[in-house]
Amino acid sequence: MERIGEKLRMLRLRHGLTTRQLAEHLETTNSQISRIENGLRQPSSDFIVKMADFFNISLDKLMRDELDLD
């Protein structure tokens, strides 16, 4: 889970979203997204579920240490 911020940034960029746009979709703030992406904050389990649902990927794939999200 230590790389969740990197995964969030990669997924956000792959979907062509700004941090503000993603924050709206995930019902959080732009600064919260930024803190998670930069490793300054760990997301809650509820937030991780929202991420997986929004990006349509499994929780298992999201939580693994590998960054293979193809």
C-alpha positions as CSV (number, residue, x, y, z in Angstrom):
1,M,0.0,0.0,0.0
2,E,3.0,2.3,0.3
3,R,2.8,3.0,-3.5
4,I,-0.9,3.8,-3.6
5,G,-0.1,7.5,-4.3
6,E,1.9,6.6,-7.3
7,K,-0.9,4.3,-8.6
8,L,-3.4,7.1,-8.0
9,R,-1.3,9.6,-10.0
10,M,-0.8,7.0,-12.8
11,L,-4.4,6.2,-13.1
12,R,-5.5,9.8,-12.9
13,L,-3.1,10.8,-15.7
14,R,-4.1,7.8,-17.9
15,H,-7.7,9.0,-17.7
16,G,-6.7,12.5,-18.5
17,L,-8.0,14.0,-15.2
18,T,-6.7,16.9,-13.2
19,T,-6.5,16.5,-9.4
20,R,-9.5,18.7,-9.2
21,Q,-11.6,16.6,-11.5
22,L,-10.6,13.4,-9.8
23,A,-11.4,15.0,-6.4
24,E,-15.0,15.8,-7.6
25,H,-15.5,12.2,-8.8
26,L,-14.2,10.7,-5.6
27,E,-16.0,13.2,-3.4
28,T,-12.9,14.7,-1.7
29,T,-10.7,17.7,-2.1
30,N,-8.0,18.6,-4.6
31,S,-5.5,18.9,-1.7
32,Q,-6.4,15.5,-0.4
33,I,-5.7,13.9,-3.8
34,S,-2.4,15.8,-4.0
35,R,-1.3,14.7,-0.5
36,I,-2.1,11.0,-1.3
37,E,-0.2,11.2,-4.6
38,N,2.8,12.8,-3.0
39,G,2.9,10.2,-0.2
40,L,2.0,12.7,2.6
41,R,-1.2,10.9,3.5
42,Q,-2.5,7.4,3.4
43,P,-6.0,7.0,2.0
44,S,-8.7,5.4,4.1
45,S,-10.1,2.0,3.1
46,D,-13.3,3.6,2.0
47,F,-11.3,5.9,-0.3
48,I,-9.4,3.0,-1.8
49,V,-12.7,1.2,-2.6
50,K,-14.0,4.4,-4.3
51,M,-10.7,4.5,-6.3
52,A,-11.1,0.9,-7.4
53,D,-14.7,1.4,-8.4
54,F,-14.1,4.7,-10.2
55,F,-11.2,3.3,-12.2
56,N,-12.9,-0.1,-12.7
57,I,-10.0,-2.2,-11.3
58,S,-10.0,-4.8,-8.6
59,L,-9.0,-4.0,-5.1
60,D,-6.4,-6.8,-5.3
61,K,-4.7,-5.2,-8.3
62,L,-4.8,-1.8,-6.6
63,M,-3.3,-3.0,-3.4
64,R,-0.5,-5.1,-4.8
65,D,3.0,-3.5,-4.7
66,E,3.5,-3.9,-8.4
67,L,2.5,-0.9,-10.5
68,D,1.2,-3.1,-13.4
69,L,-2.2,-1.6,-14.0
70,D,-2.5,-2.4,-17.7
